[in-house]
């Protein structure tokens, strides 16, 4: 890339970051002394970018009915099942995440090469007078190389999250599995904590009290974060983030 193109890209990035920071600064000035606002309750399927979930489905099986029987085929209780089973139903997701990973790797490598090529007697150099030593070198090529590398890496991660969140069934797949999505916001002073849970659950995994463990959610998407004064202070400025991406050194 030519130098002027690099300078132009950096200039555009700086202008963009300045515009973003100015808009963010105006919003922050408006909210001085005010608590962060909670998001409005809306329909998840109407959110921008929402896409229905499509998964591999088995062939549809015909429904079977047992005449003169009080037991309904496929029922999970003698009386009406109170667990979530259709769009709009609510179930409780028990988020229980306890992960711990410890990984340590070390790799060492070394190599030493020596190349020495020469000619001690060529074209009768012994019969040529003394100037032959200056004309004919004793060594034509001498090369030495040494390479070594020592790499170390370690990961020590421990995460724990235990909480409950109510989720809404947004879609029923052809095989009966349920697509659920739930969002919870808690505001404490000037900080809002957000918990988002989404994924696919089997009706058989829903407990009798209409709860399900997060470990039984397929394609689970669990996000726990926040926004407010504390989060704002912990984040680097927009300009610094842009420069970290653009600068090659």
Order of alpha helices (4+ residues) and beta strands (2+ residues): alpha-beta-alpha-beta-beta-beta-beta-beta-alpha-alpha
